[in-house]
Amino acid sequence: MKKVFMGLTLLLVISVVHGQRKEQKKNKAIEFPMNEKHWAAATDNVDFIIYKSVSAVRSNNENGFGIMLKDFEFTDGTIEFDVELIPGIDFRLDKDTLNSEKFYIRYFGTPDELKRTTLQYAAVIDKVNLWDVTDDYQAAATIHEEKWNHVKLVVNGKQMKVYVNDMQRAALHVPALEGITKSGAIALTGNVVYANFVVRPGATEGLPSGEGYDPTYNDSRYIRNWSVTDPMDFPFGKDLMRDTPRGSIGIDPVLFDSTAVWKPLKAGRRGLVNLTRLFGATERGERRLTWIKTTISSETDQKKRVDMGFSDEVWVFINGQPLLTDKNYFGSPGMKEPRGRCTIENTSFQLPLQKGENEILIGVTNYFFGWGIIARVANTDGLKFN
C-alpha cells in the first residue's frame, strides 16, 4: 500500500513538473531583434540600425515606414517593445492584410498625461481603420519625448490591456476586441524608432478571454433592432431629396426603391450599428448610401428626445416625413464633437410620435473610414420598440 501511495505521489509530481515546464515553454520570451533576419520591409524606406547600443529600425526619410515580423503567427500573449514616438502596431493581421487589430500612440507636440486621445485601439475591417466609430477605446498616458517609451500589450481572446511606461497600471483596457481575426501576423508602422521587441505567446497575465462588460448592456433606451438595404452608389453633389409633382419635397425614387430587399440588422456592442462590418470598405473617393428603418409603437401622441451618433451623413424620416438632415465630416468646420467620431454625443432631436406604430427611416452615407449609427431615446415611457 505504501509503494502504491509513493508511486501515485511520484506520478503527481512528474505531472506537475511537466505542466510547469509546458507552461514555462508556452510563456517563454521570444526576442525579435530589429534586423532583416526577423523583419520584412513593407515599404522602401526601412533602415535597420544600431541606435542607443541596440538593434533598431527607423525610416531613412521623412515618411512613415512599415515592417512585418517574419514567419510568426500571434494569437494570445504579451507583446512588448520600446519606441520613440509615434508608433502603430497591427496584430492578428490576416494573410490578405485586410483585417487586423490595431493600437497606436498619438503625439501632439506637448505630452499631456490627461489627454484622452493619446492612445487608440481600433479594429481594421476590409482595410478600413474603424477609429472614427470606436471613440470608447481611447485613453490618456504618460509619454516621453526624448527617450524610449516602453509599451506592453496583453491580449487574450476578446480582451486586451495596454501598458505604456507604467507597467503596474494598464493605461487602456479594451473589454471586447472588435476585429474579425483570431490570429495572424504582426506589423509595425510609423515615422519612429523601434527596438527591443519581445513576444511571450500564451502569457496573458490572468486576463479573461471572454468579452468584458458592455456599458450599454443594461440600457433599454438604445434602439437595437433595425432592417437594412444593400448600399448603392451616391456620388458627391447628388441630392437625396427632390421636388414632387404635388409641390412638396420627397425622397428621390431612384434612391429609395420600394422593391428593395430589407434584411434584419441588430446593433452590436456599445449600441453601434456597424455598417462597415456588414458592407466592407467604400472605395476611396466614392460615396455610398444605405437605408435603415425600425418601428416604434407609442401609447399616445408624444415627443421624445433622441440622441444619435453617426458617420458620415444622415437623413431622418418619421412616418414618411423628413425630420432631420445632418453631417459629420471629419476635418470640416461642421464636424460633430468629439472631432468627427461617431458617438451618442453627436446630435439630438425631438421625435414626434403619433399614437400607434411609427416608422423611423434613416438614410446613412459613407465616404470616409468607418460607417455606422447609434440611436438612443431619452426615456421609454409609453413606448415599445420593434
C-alpha positions in Angstrom: 0.0 0.0 0.0 2.9 2.3 0.9 4.5 1.6 -2.5 1.3 2.4 -4.3 1.0 5.7 -2.5 4.6 6.6 -3.3 4.0 5.7 -6.9 0.9 7.9 -7.1 2.8 10.7 -5.4 5.7 10.4 -7.9 3.3 10.4 -10.8 1.6 13.5 -9.4 5.0 15.3 -9.0 6.0 14.4 -12.6 2.7 15.6 -13.9 3.0 18.9 -12.0 6.6 19.4 -13.2 5.7 18.6 -16.7 2.8 21.0 -16.6 5.0 23.7 -15.2 7.6 23.2 -17.9 4.9 23.2 -20.6 3.6 26.5 -19.2 7.1 28.0 -18.9 7.8 27.0 -22.5 4.4 28.5 -23.7 5.2 31.7 -21.8 8.8 31.9 -22.8 10.0 35.3 -24.1 11.0 35.3 -27.8 13.2 38.2 -28.8 13.0 39.6 -32.3 15.9 42.0 -32.9 15.3 44.7 -35.4 17.1 43.3 -38.4 16.4 41.8 -41.8 16.6 38.2 -40.4 13.4 38.7 -38.4 11.6 41.6 -40.1 10.4 42.1 -43.7 10.2 45.6 -45.1 6.8 46.6 -46.3 8.0 50.0 -47.6 11.1 51.0 -49.4 12.4 53.4 -46.7 13.2 51.0 -43.9 16.6 51.4 -42.2 17.8 48.8 -39.8 20.4 50.4 -37.5 22.2 50.3 -34.2 20.7 53.0 -32.0 21.5 53.7 -28.4 23.5 50.5 -28.4 20.7 48.2 -29.5 19.3 46.9 -32.8 16.6 49.3 -34.0 14.6 50.3 -37.1 13.6 53.7 -38.4 12.7 55.5 -41.6 15.5 56.7 -43.8 13.5 59.7 -44.9 10.7 61.9 -43.5 7.9 59.4 -44.3 6.5 56.7 -42.2 7.6 53.1 -42.8 6.2 49.6 -42.4 7.7 46.2 -41.4 6.2 42.8 -40.8 7.5 40.1 -38.5 8.6 37.1 -40.5 7.2 33.5 -40.0 5.3 34.2 -36.8 1.6 34.0 -36.1 0.3 35.7 -33.0 -2.9 34.6 -31.2 -2.7 35.4 -27.5 0.0 36.5 -25.2 2.2 39.6 -24.4 3.9 41.9 -26.9 6.5 44.4 -25.6 8.7 46.9 -27.4 10.4 50.2 -27.0 9.6 53.2 -29.2 10.4 56.8 -29.8 7.1 58.3 -31.0 4.7 57.8 -32.8 4.1 54.1 -33.3 1.4 51.9 -34.6 1.1 48.1 -34.3 -1.2 45.7 -36.1 -1.6 42.2 -34.7 -3.7 39.2 -35.8 -3.2 40.6 -39.3 -4.6 38.2 -41.9 -2.8 37.0 -45.0 -4.5 39.5 -47.3 -3.5 42.3 -44.8 -7.2 43.4 -44.9 -8.2 42.7 -41.4 -6.4 43.1 -38.0 -6.4 44.6 -34.6 -4.6 48.0 -34.3 -3.1 50.0 -31.5 -1.2 53.3 -31.8 0.0 56.3 -29.8 -0.7 59.8 -30.9 1.8 62.6 -30.2 0.6 66.3 -30.4 3.8 68.1 -29.7 3.5 68.5 -25.9 3.0 65.4 -23.8 -0.2 65.6 -21.6 -0.9 62.8 -19.2 -4.6 63.7 -19.2 -5.1 63.9 -22.9 -7.6 61.1 -23.6 -6.7 60.9 -27.3 -3.1 59.8 -26.7 -3.9 56.1 -27.1 -6.2 54.5 -29.6 -7.4 50.9 -30.3 -9.4 50.2 -33.4 -10.3 47.2 -35.4 -9.4 47.1 -39.1 -12.0 45.5 -41.3 -11.6 45.2 -45.1 -8.7 47.7 -44.8 -10.8 50.2 -43.0 -9.4 51.6 -39.7 -12.5 52.0 -37.6 -11.0 54.7 -35.3 -14.0 57.0 -36.0 -16.6 54.5 -34.7 -14.5 53.4 -31.6 -14.2 56.6 -29.6 -14.7 54.5 -26.4 -11.3 52.9 -27.0 -9.1 55.9 -26.4 -7.1 56.7 -23.3 -4.5 59.0 -21.7 -0.9 58.0 -20.9 2.4 59.5 -19.8 4.7 59.5 -22.8 8.3 60.7 -23.2 9.7 62.9 -25.9 13.5 62.3 -25.6 13.7 58.7 -24.5 12.3 55.3 -25.0 8.6 54.7 -24.3 8.0 51.1 -23.2 4.8 49.6 -24.5 3.2 46.3 -23.4 0.1 44.7 -24.9 -1.5 41.8 -23.1 -4.0 40.0 -25.3 -6.3 37.1 -24.6 -9.2 36.1 -26.7 -11.5 39.1 -26.9 -9.7 41.3 -24.4 -6.6 43.5 -24.3 -4.8 45.6 -21.8 -2.2 48.1 -22.8 0.6 49.5 -20.6 2.7 52.5 -21.6 5.7 53.3 -19.4 3.8 52.4 -16.2 3.9 48.6 -16.1 1.8 48.5 -12.9 -1.4 50.1 -14.2 -3.0 49.5 -17.6 -3.4 52.8 -19.5 -6.1 51.3 -21.8 -8.4 48.3 -21.3 -10.4 47.0 -24.3 -13.1 44.7 -23.0 -14.0 43.4 -26.4 -11.7 43.5 -29.4 -13.9 44.2 -32.4 -11.9 42.7 -35.2 -12.8 39.6 -37.2 -9.5 37.7 -36.9 -8.4 35.4 -34.1 -4.7 35.1 -35.1 -2.3 36.4 -37.6 0.9 38.3 -38.3 2.4 41.3 -36.5 3.3 44.6 -38.3 4.8 47.9 -37.2 4.3 51.3 -38.8 5.1 54.9 -38.2 7.8 57.5 -38.6 9.5 56.4 -35.4 12.3 54.3 -34.0 11.5 50.7 -32.7 13.7 48.4 -30.6 13.7 45.6 -28.0 10.7 43.7 -29.5 9.7 40.7 -27.4 6.7 38.3 -27.6 5.6 35.9 -24.9 3.0 33.6 -26.5 0.3 32.5 -24.1 1.4 34.9 -21.3 -1.9 36.5 -20.7 -1.4 37.6 -17.0 -4.8 36.3 -15.9 -6.7 38.5 -18.4 -10.1 36.8 -19.2 -10.5 35.6 -22.8 -14.3 36.3 -23.0 -15.9 39.6 -23.8 -16.0 42.1 -20.9 -18.9 44.2 -19.8 -20.7 46.4 -22.4 -21.7 49.7 -20.7 -24.9 49.8 -22.8 -25.9 46.2 -22.0 -28.5 47.2 -19.3 -29.7 50.3 -21.1 -33.1 49.6 -22.8 -33.2 53.1 -24.3 -30.9 52.1 -27.2 -32.7 51.2 -30.5 -31.1 47.9 -31.4 -33.4 46.2 -33.9 -33.3 47.6 -37.5 -33.8 46.5 -41.1 -31.3 47.5 -43.7 -31.0 47.6 -47.5 -27.9 46.9 -49.6 -25.8 50.0 -50.2 -25.9 51.9 -53.5 -23.6 54.4 -55.2 -24.4 58.0 -54.2 -22.0 60.4 -55.9 -21.0 63.7 -54.3 -23.2 66.5 -55.4 -26.3 64.3 -55.8 -29.2 65.2 -53.5 -31.3 62.7 -51.7 -34.5 64.9 -51.9 -36.4 66.2 -54.9 -39.5 68.1 -55.8 -42.6 66.0 -56.1 -45.5 66.6 -58.6 -47.6 67.9 -55.7 -45.2 70.7 -55.0 -43.6 69.2 -51.8 -40.2 67.6 -51.2 -39.7 63.9 -51.1 -37.1 61.2 -51.5 -35.7 60.7 -55.0 -37.4 57.4 -56.0 -34.2 56.4 -57.8 -32.5 56.3 -54.4 -35.3 54.6 -52.5 -36.6 51.6 -54.3 -39.9 50.3 -53.0 -38.9 46.8 -54.2 -35.6 46.8 -52.2 -35.0 43.8 -50.0 -34.8 44.6 -46.3 -32.6 42.4 -44.1 -32.7 42.3 -40.2 -29.8 44.1 -38.5 -29.0 44.3 -34.8 -26.9 46.9 -33.1 -23.8 45.4 -31.5 -21.7 46.4 -28.5 -21.9 50.0 -27.4 -25.3 50.2 -29.2 -23.5 50.6 -32.5 -24.9 49.6 -35.9 -21.6 48.8 -37.6 -22.2 49.1 -41.3 -18.5 48.7 -42.2 -18.6 45.2 -40.6 -21.6 44.4 -42.8 -20.7 46.1 -46.1 -16.9 46.5 -46.0 -14.9 49.4 -47.4 -16.2 52.2 -49.5 -13.8 52.8 -52.4 -11.5 55.9 -51.9 -13.1 59.0 -53.3 -16.5 57.3 -53.6 -19.7 57.7 -51.6 -22.4 55.1 -50.7 -25.9 55.3 -49.3 -27.9 52.7 -47.4 -31.3 52.8 -45.7 -32.1 51.5 -42.2 -35.5 51.5 -40.6 -37.3 50.5 -37.4 -40.7 50.8 -35.8 -41.6 52.4 -32.5 -45.1 52.0 -31.0 -46.4 54.8 -28.8 -49.3 54.7 -26.3 -50.1 58.4 -27.0 -49.2 61.3 -29.3 -45.9 62.5 -27.7 -42.4 63.8 -28.4 -39.2 62.1 -27.3 -35.7 63.3 -27.5 -33.4 61.1 -29.5 -29.6 61.2 -29.0 -27.7 59.9 -32.1 -24.2 59.3 -33.3 -23.5 58.7 -37.0 -20.9 58.7 -39.7 -20.9 60.3 -42.2 -24.4 61.8 -43.1 -28.0 61.1 -42.1 -31.5 61.9 -43.4 -34.1 61.0 -40.8 -37.8 60.5 -41.6 -40.8 59.9 -39.3 -43.8 58.2 -40.9 -42.6 59.3 -44.3 -42.0 62.9 -43.4 -38.5 64.5 -43.4 -37.3 65.3 -39.9 -33.6 65.9 -39.8 -30.6 66.2 -42.1 -27.1 66.3 -40.6 -23.4 65.8 -41.5 -20.4 64.6 -39.5 -17.4 65.1 -41.8 -14.1 64.8 -40.0 -11.9 67.8 -40.6 -14.7 70.1 -41.7 -15.9 73.1 -39.7 -19.3 71.4 -39.1 -17.9 68.1 -37.8 -19.6 66.8 -34.6 -17.9 66.5 -31.2 -15.8 64.6 -30.4 -13.8 65.5 -33.6 -15.9 63.8 -36.2 -16.2 60.5 -34.4 -19.5 58.6 -34.2 -20.7 58.8 -30.6 -24.0 59.3 -28.9 -22.9 62.9 -28.3 -23.1 63.9 -32.0 -26.6 65.3 -32.2 -30.1 65.2 -30.6 -33.6 66.0 -31.9 -37.2 65.7 -30.9 -39.0 62.7 -32.4 -42.8 63.4 -32.9 -44.6 60.2 -32.3 -48.2 59.5 -33.1 -50.4 57.1 -31.2 -49.8 53.6 -32.6 -46.9 52.5 -34.8 -44.3 54.9 -36.2 -41.8 54.1 -38.9 -38.3 55.6 -38.4 -36.4 55.6 -41.7 -32.8 56.8 -41.9 -30.6 57.3 -45.0 -26.9 56.9 -44.0 -23.9 57.6 -46.2 -20.2 56.7 -46.0 -17.1 58.0 -47.8 -14.5 58.2 -45.0 -13.2 55.4 -42.8 -15.9 53.7 -40.5 -19.6 53.7 -41.2 -22.2 53.4 -38.5 -25.0 54.8 -36.4 -26.1 54.8 -32.7 -29.6 55.9 -31.5 -30.9 56.2 -28.0 -34.3 57.5 -26.8 -34.1 59.8 -23.8 -36.8 57.7 -22.0 -39.1 54.8 -23.0 -42.2 55.7 -21.1 -45.2 54.6 -23.2 -43.0 53.2 -25.9 -42.4 49.8 -27.4 -39.5 49.1 -29.8 -39.7 46.8 -32.8 
